[in-house]
Amino acid sequence: MDQPDLAALLQKRLREFMNEGADHLATGGAKDYAEYQRMVGRIDGIALAERELLDLVKDEDEDEE
């Protein structure tokens, strides 16, 4: 598997995890405020990881040009 395929697959998985967490919160799935805070933190962390991945891919693409 080459880098673009791996990056695309990882981005897809990160997006799925983020959407699952957001859906969980949107449907009132958090049983208490502590769980809500954990889920928000998890979503924030996943979003950060996705942004970093996209920046790395963009930087790599620019270096190849």
Distance bins in CASP14 RR format, pairs under 12 A and 6 or more apart:
PFRMAT RR
TARGET T0000
AUTHOR 0000-0000-0000
RMODE 2
METHOD distances of the structure
MODEL  1
1 7 0 0 0 0 0 1 0 0 0 0 0
1 8 0 0 0 0 1 0 0 0 0 0 0
1 9 1 0 0 1 0 0 0 0 0 0 0
1 10 0 0 0 0 0 1 0 0 0 0 0
2 8 0 0 0 0 0 1 0 0 0 0 0
2 9 0 0 0 0 0 1 0 0 0 0 0
2 60 0 0 0 0 0 1 0 0 0 0 0
3 9 0 0 0 0 0 1 0 0 0 0 0
3 10 0 0 0 0 0 1 0 0 0 0 0
3 53 0 0 0 0 0 1 0 0 0 0 0
3 56 0 0 0 0 1 0 0 0 0 0 0
3 57 1 0 0 1 0 0 0 0 0 0 0
3 60 1 0 0 1 0 0 0 0 0 0 0
3 61 0 0 0 0 0 1 0 0 0 0 0
3 63 0 0 0 0 0 1 0 0 0 0 0
3 64 0 0 0 0 0 1 0 0 0 0 0
4 10 0 0 0 0 0 1 0 0 0 0 0
4 11 0 0 0 0 0 1 0 0 0 0 0
4 53 0 0 0 0 0 1 0 0 0 0 0
4 56 0 0 0 0 0 1 0 0 0 0 0
4 57 1 0 0 1 0 0 0 0 0 0 0
4 58 0 0 0 0 0 1 0 0 0 0 0
4 60 0 0 0 0 1 0 0 0 0 0 0
4 61 0 0 0 0 1 0 0 0 0 0 0
4 64 0 0 0 0 0 1 0 0 0 0 0
5 11 0 0 0 0 0 1 0 0 0 0 0
5 12 0 0 0 0 0 1 0 0 0 0 0
5 57 0 0 0 0 0 1 0 0 0 0 0
6 12 0 0 0 0 0 1 0 0 0 0 0
6 13 0 0 0 0 0 1 0 0 0 0 0
6 53 0 0 0 0 1 0 0 0 0 0 0
6 56 0 0 0 0 0 1 0 0 0 0 0
6 57 0 0 0 0 1 0 0 0 0 0 0
6 60 0 0 0 0 0 1 0 0 0 0 0
7 13 0 0 0 0 0 1 0 0 0 0 0
7 14 0 0 0 0 0 1 0 0 0 0 0
7 50 0 0 0 0 0 1 0 0 0 0 0
7 52 0 0 0 0 0 1 0 0 0 0 0
7 53 1 0 0 1 0 0 0 0 0 0 0
7 54 0 0 0 0 1 0 0 0 0 0 0
7 55 0 0 0 0 0 1 0 0 0 0 0
7 56 1 0 0 1 0 0 0 0 0 0 0
7 57 1 0 1 0 0 0 0 0 0 0 0
7 58 0 0 0 0 0 1 0 0 0 0 0
7 59 0 0 0 0 0 1 0 0 0 0 0
7 60 0 0 0 0 1 0 0 0 0 0 0
7 61 0 0 0 0 0 1 0 0 0 0 0
8 14 0 0 0 0 0 1 0 0 0 0 0
8 15 0 0 0 0 0 1 0 0 0 0 0
8 50 0 0 0 0 0 1 0 0 0 0 0
8 53 0 0 0 0 1 0 0 0 0 0 0
8 54 0 0 0 0 0 1 0 0 0 0 0
8 57 0 0 0 0 1 0 0 0 0 0 0
9 15 0 0 0 0 0 1 0 0 0 0 0
9 16 0 0 0 0 0 1 0 0 0 0 0
9 53 0 0 0 0 0 1 0 0 0 0 0
10 16 0 0 0 0 0 1 0 0 0 0 0
10 17 0 0 0 0 0 1 0 0 0 0 0
10 46 0 0 0 0 0 1 0 0 0 0 0
10 49 0 0 0 0 1 0 0 0 0 0 0
10 50 0 0 0 0 1 0 0 0 0 0 0
10 52 0 0 0 0 0 1 0 0 0 0 0
10 53 1 0 0 1 0 0 0 0 0 0 0
10 54 0 0 0 0 0 1 0 0 0 0 0
10 56 0 0 0 0 0 1 0 0 0 0 0
10 57 0 0 0 0 1 0 0 0 0 0 0
11 17 0 0 0 0 0 1 0 0 0 0 0
11 18 0 0 0 0 0 1 0 0 0 0 0
11 46 0 0 0 0 0 1 0 0 0 0 0
11 47 0 0 0 0 0 1 0 0 0 0 0
11 49 0 0 0 0 1 0 0 0 0 0 0
11 50 1 0 0 1 0 0 0 0 0 0 0
11 51 0 0 0 0 0 1 0 0 0 0 0
11 52 0 0 0 0 0 1 0 0 0 0 0
11 53 1 0 1 0 0 0 0 0 0 0 0
11 54 1 0 0 1 0 0 0 0 0 0 0
11 55 0 0 0 0 0 1 0 0 0 0 0
11 56 0 0 0 0 0 1 0 0 0 0 0
11 57 0 0 0 0 1 0 0 0 0 0 0
11 58 0 0 0 0 0 1 0 0 0 0 0
12 18 0 0 0 0 0 1 0 0 0 0 0
12 19 0 0 0 0 0 1 0 0 0 0 0
12 50 0 0 0 0 0 1 0 0 0 0 0
12 53 0 0 0 0 0 1 0 0 0 0 0
13 19 0 0 0 0 0 1 0 0 0 0 0
13 20 0 0 0 0 0 1 0 0 0 0 0
13 46 0 0 0 0 1 0 0 0 0 0 0
13 49 0 0 0 0 0 1 0 0 0 0 0
13 50 0 0 0 0 1 0 0 0 0 0 0
13 53 0 0 0 0 0 1 0 0 0 0 0
14 20 0 0 0 0 0 1 0 0 0 0 0
14 21 0 0 0 0 0 1 0 0 0 0 0
14 42 0 0 0 0 0 1 0 0 0 0 0
14 43 0 0 0 0 0 1 0 0 0 0 0
14 45 0 0 0 0 1 0 0 0 0 0 0
14 46 1 0 1 0 0 0 0 0 0 0 0
14 47 0 0 0 0 1 0 0 0 0 0 0
14 48 0 0 0 0 1 0 0 0 0 0 0
14 49 1 0 1 0 0 0 0 0 0 0 0
14 50 1 0 1 0 0 0 0 0 0 0 0
14 51 0 0 0 0 1 0 0 0 0 0 0
14 52 0 0 0 0 1 0 0 0 0 0 0
14 53 1 0 0 1 0 0 0 0 0 0 0
14 54 0 0 0 0 1 0 0 0 0 0 0
15 21 0 0 0 0 0 1 0 0 0 0 0
15 22 0 0 0 0 0 1 0 0 0 0 0
15 43 0 0 0 0 0 1 0 0 0 0 0
15 46 0 0 0 0 1 0 0 0 0 0 0
15 47 0 0 0 0 1 0 0 0 0 0 0
15 49 0 0 0 0 0 1 0 0 0 0 0
15 50 1 0 0 1 0 0 0 0 0 0 0
15 51 0 0 0 0 0 1 0 0 0 0 0
15 53 0 0 0 0 0 1 0 0 0 0 0
15 54 0 0 0 0 0 1 0 0 0 0 0
16 22 0 0 0 0 0 1 0 0 0 0 0
16 23 0 0 0 0 0 1 0 0 0 0 0
16 46 0 0 0 0 1 0 0 0 0 0 0
16 50 0 0 0 0 0 1 0 0 0 0 0
17 23 0 0 0 0 0 1 0 0 0 0 0
17 24 0 0 0 0 0 1 0 0 0 0 0
17 39 0 0 0 0 0 1 0 0 0 0 0
17 42 0 0 0 0 1 0 0 0 0 0 0
17 43 0 0 0 0 1 0 0 0 0 0 0
17 45 0 0 0 0 1 0 0 0 0 0 0
17 46 1 0 1 0 0 0 0 0 0 0 0
17 47 0 0 0 0 1 0 0 0 0 0 0
17 49 0 0 0 0 1 0 0 0 0 0 0
17 50 0 0 0 0 1 0 0 0 0 0 0
18 24 0 0 0 0 0 1 0 0 0 0 0
18 25 0 0 0 0 0 1 0 0 0 0 0
18 39 0 0 0 0 0 1 0 0 0 0 0
18 40 0 0 0 0 0 1 0 0 0 0 0
18 41 0 0 0 0 0 1 0 0 0 0 0
18 42 0 0 0 0 1 0 0 0 0 0 0
18 43 1 0 1 0 0 0 0 0 0 0 0
18 44 0 0 0 0 1 0 0 0 0 0 0
18 45 0 0 0 0 1 0 0 0 0 0 0
18 46 1 0 1 0 0 0 0 0 0 0 0
18 47 1 0 0 1 0 0 0 0 0 0 0
18 48 0 0 0 0 0 1 0 0 0 0 0
18 49 0 0 0 0 1 0 0 0 0 0 0
18 50 1 0 0 1 0 0 0 0 0 0 0
18 51 0 0 0 0 0 1 0 0 0 0 0
19 25 0 0 0 0 0 1 0 0 0 0 0
19 26 0 0 0 0 1 0 0 0 0 0 0
19 43 0 0 0 0 1 0 0 0 0 0 0
19 46 0 0 0 0 1 0 0 0 0 0 0
19 47 0 0 0 0 0 1 0 0 0 0 0
19 50 0 0 0 0 0 1 0 0 0 0 0
20 26 0 0 0 0 0 1 0 0 0 0 0
20 27 0 0 0 0 0 1 0 0 0 0 0
20 29 0 0 0 0 0 1 0 0 0 0 0
20 39 0 0 0 0 1 0 0 0 0 0 0
20 42 0 0 0 0 1 0 0 0 0 0 0
20 43 0 0 0 0 1 0 0 0 0 0 0
20 46 0 0 0 0 1 0 0 0 0 0 0
21 27 0 0 0 0 1 0 0 0 0 0 0
21 28 0 0 0 0 0 1 0 0 0 0 0
21 29 0 0 0 0 1 0 0 0 0 0 0
21 30 0 0 0 0 1 0 0 0 0 0 0
21 35 0 0 0 0 0 1 0 0 0 0 0
21 36 0 0 0 0 0 1 0 0 0 0 0
21 38 0 0 0 0 0 1 0 0 0 0 0
21 39 1 0 1 0 0 0 0 0 0 0 0
21 40 0 0 0 0 1 0 0 0 0 0 0
21 41 0 0 0 0 0 1 0 0 0 0 0
21 42 1 0 0 1 0 0 0 0 0 0 0
21 43 1 0 1 0 0 0 0 0 0 0 0
21 44 0 0 0 0 0 1 0 0 0 0 0
21 45 0 0 0 0 0 1 0 0 0 0 0
21 46 0 0 0 0 1 0 0 0 0 0 0
21 47 0 0 0 0 0 1 0 0 0 0 0
22 28 0 0 0 0 0 1 0 0 0 0 0
22 29 0 0 0 0 0 1 0 0 0 0 0
22 30 0 0 0 0 0 1 0 0 0 0 0
22 39 0 0 0 0 1 0 0 0 0 0 0
22 40 0 0 0 0 1 0 0 0 0 0 0
22 41 0 0 0 0 0 1 0 0 0 0 0
22 42 0 0 0 0 0 1 0 0 0 0 0
22 43 1 0 0 1 0 0 0 0 0 0 0
22 44 0 0 0 0 0 1 0 0 0 0 0
22 46 0 0 0 0 1 0 0 0 0 0 0
22 47 0 0 0 0 1 0 0 0 0 0 0
23 29 0 0 0 0 1 0 0 0 0 0 0
23 30 0 0 0 0 0 1 0 0 0 0 0
23 39 0 0 0 0 0 1 0 0 0 0 0
23 43 0 0 0 0 0 1 0 0 0 0 0
24 30 1 0 0 1 0 0 0 0 0 0 0
24 31 0 0 0 0 0 1 0 0 0 0 0
24 35 0 0 0 0 1 0 0 0 0 0 0
24 36 0 0 0 0 1 0 0 0 0 0 0
24 38 0 0 0 0 0 1 0 0 0 0 0
24 39 1 0 0 1 0 0 0 0 0 0 0
24 40 0 0 0 0 0 1 0 0 0 0 0
24 42 0 0 0 0 1 0 0 0 0 0 0
24 43 0 0 0 0 1 0 0 0 0 0 0
25 31 0 0 0 0 0 1 0 0 0 0 0
25 33 0 0 0 0 0 1 0 0 0 0 0
25 35 0 0 0 0 1 0 0 0 0 0 0
25 36 1 0 0 1 0 0 0 0 0 0 0
25 37 0 0 0 0 0 1 0 0 0 0 0
25 38 0 0 0 0 0 1 0 0 0 0 0
25 39 1 0 1 0 0 0 0 0 0 0 0
25 40 1 0 0 1 0 0 0 0 0 0 0
25 41 0 0 0 0 0 1 0 0 0 0 0
25 42 0 0 0 0 0 1 0 0 0 0 0
25 43 1 0 0 1 0 0 0 0 0 0 0
25 44 0 0 0 0 0 1 0 0 0 0 0
26 36 0 0 0 0 0 1 0 0 0 0 0
26 39 0 0 0 0 0 1 0 0 0 0 0
26 40 0 0 0 0 0 1 0 0 0 0 0
26 43 0 0 0 0 0 1 0 0 0 0 0
27 39 0 0 0 0 0 1 0 0 0 0 0
28 35 0 0 0 0 0 1 0 0 0 0 0
28 36 0 0 0 0 1 0 0 0 0 0 0
28 39 0 0 0 0 0 1 0 0 0 0 0
29 35 1 0 0 1 0 0 0 0 0 0 0
29 36 0 0 0 0 1 0 0 0 0 0 0
29 38 0 0 0 0 0 1 0 0 0 0 0
29 39 0 0 0 0 1 0 0 0 0 0 0
30 36 1 1 0 0 0 0 0 0 0 0 0
30 37 0 0 0 0 1 0 0 0 0 0 0
30 38 0 0 0 0 1 0 0 0 0 0 0
30 39 1 0 1 0 0 0 0 0 0 0 0
30 40 0 0 0 0 1 0 0 0 0 0 0
30 41 0 0 0 0 0 1 0 0 0 0 0
30 42 0 0 0 0 0 1 0 0 0 0 0
30 43 0 0 0 0 0 1 0 0 0 0 0
31 37 0 0 0 0 0 1 0 0 0 0 0
31 38 0 0 0 0 0 1 0 0 0 0 0
31 39 0 0 0 0 0 1 0 0 0 0 0
32 38 0 0 0 0 1 0 0 0 0 0 0
32 39 0 0 0 0 0 1 0 0 0 0 0
33 39 0 0 0 0 0 1 0 0 0 0 0
33 40 0 0 0 0 0 1 0 0 0 0 0
34 40 0 0 0 0 0 1 0 0 0 0 0
34 41 0 0 0 0 0 1 0 0 0 0 0
35 41 0 0 0 0 0 1 0 0 0 0 0
35 42 0 0 0 0 0 1 0 0 0 0 0
36 42 0 0 0 0 0 1 0 0 0 0 0
36 43 0 0 0 0 0 1 0 0 0 0 0
37 43 0 0 0 0 0 1 0 0 0 0 0
37 44 0 0 0 0 0 1 0 0 0 0 0
38 44 0 0 0 0 0 1 0 0 0 0 0
38 45 0 0 0 0 0 1 0 0 0 0 0
39 45 0 0 0 0 0 1 0 0 0 0 0
39 46 0 0 0 0 0 1 0 0 0 0 0
40 46 0 0 0 0 0 1 0 0 0 0 0
40 47 0 0 0 0 0 1 0 0 0 0 0
41 47 0 0 0 0 1 0 0 0 0 0 0
41 48 0 0 0 0 1 0 0 0 0 0 0
41 49 0 0 0 0 0 1 0 0 0 0 0
42 48 0 0 0 0 0 1 0 0 0 0 0
42 49 0 0 0 0 0 1 0 0 0 0 0
43 49 0 0 0 0 0 1 0 0 0 0 0
43 50 0 0 0 0 0 1 0 0 0 0 0
44 50 0 0 0 0 0 1 0 0 0 0 0
44 51 0 0 0 0 0 1 0 0 0 0 0
45 51 0 0 0 0 1 0 0 0 0 0 0
45 52 0 0 0 0 1 0 0 0 0 0 0
45 53 0 0 0 0 0 1 0 0 0 0 0
46 52 0 0 0 0 0 1 0 0 0 0 0
46 53 0 0 0 0 0 1 0 0 0 0 0
47 53 0 0 0 0 0 1 0 0 0 0 0
47 54 0 0 0 0 0 1 0 0 0 0 0
48 54 0 0 0 0 0 1 0 0 0 0 0
48 55 0 0 0 0 0 1 0 0 0 0 0
49 55 0 0 0 0 0 1 0 0 0 0 0
49 56 0 0 0 0 0 1 0 0 0 0 0
50 56 0 0 0 0 0 1 0 0 0 0 0
50 57 0 0 0 0 0 1 0 0 0 0 0
51 57 0 0 0 0 0 1 0 0 0 0 0
51 58 0 0 0 0 0 1 0 0 0 0 0
52 58 0 0 0 0 0 1 0 0 0 0 0
52 59 0 0 0 0 0 1 0 0 0 0 0
53 59 0 0 0 0 0 1 0 0 0 0 0
53 60 0 0 0 0 0 1 0 0 0 0 0
54 60 0 0 0 0 0 1 0 0 0 0 0
54 61 0 0 0 0 0 1 0 0 0 0 0
55 61 0 0 0 0 0 1 0 0 0 0 0
55 62 0 0 0 0 0 1 0 0 0 0 0
56 62 0 0 0 0 0 1 0 0 0 0 0
56 63 0 0 0 0 0 1 0 0 0 0 0
57 63 0 0 0 0 0 1 0 0 0 0 0
57 64 0 0 0 0 0 1 0 0 0 0 0
58 64 0 0 0 0 0 1 0 0 0 0 0
58 65 0 0 0 0 0 1 0 0 0 0 0
59 65 0 0 0 0 0 1 0 0 0 0 0
END
